[in-house]
Amino acid sequence: MLAKGSENWILGSFILTAFMGFFLPLFVVGIVLTLFLCLFFRDPERLAESHSETDVLSPADGRVLRVQDNKLSIFMNIHNVHVNRSPVDGEVTDIRYHKGGKLPAFHKDSERNERNTIVLSTERGDVTVTQISGAIVRRIVCYIKQNEAVKKGQRIGMIRFGSRVDVTLPRDYSFIVARGQKVKAGKTVIATVPS
């Protein structure tokens, strides 16, 4: 399955490749580019597994960049699935888009980059998911709207070509993942409420 809104990218690459067919080296480059785009825009089905109501799932595929206080950052490399998912059940109370810089997403100051902040209201307080674009292409696509109810693991958006996702939780949650750990959107439990 391909990510929502990716069809034009792949179609454009396919058409460009077809026009380059008369010159073999460019044709090969076009084939590689088309295959890369198909791989990058993949959006595998992920069935919701049974988790505790207090478990928080990873909003992104990637590697944990940092865990600090009640905030966790996940860096999505070029080979990761870039479709983001809701970490909790909740209601979308706010979506704020901000223009910004072009720093690499793993850079400490990348919080100044283009970003989309989604606030989810839950029974335990607000959960904030911030999609931060990287240095290349910089395009954040949001799949949800304000006042919409979302389910844990539901697709909420995508960041194109290198990026980071931050999740900020209410104080009563504890993160159970560490820096450097690989996580999967809608699969890996990243935090829970201690019993």
Secondary structure by P-SEA (a helix, b strand, c coil): cccccaaaaaaaaaaaaaaacccaaaaaaaaaaaaaaaaaacccccccccccccccccccccccccccccbbbbbbccccccbbbbcccccccbbbbbbbccccccccccccccbbbbbbbccccbbbbbbbbccccbbbbbccccccccccccccccccccbbbbbbbcccccccccccccccccccccccccc
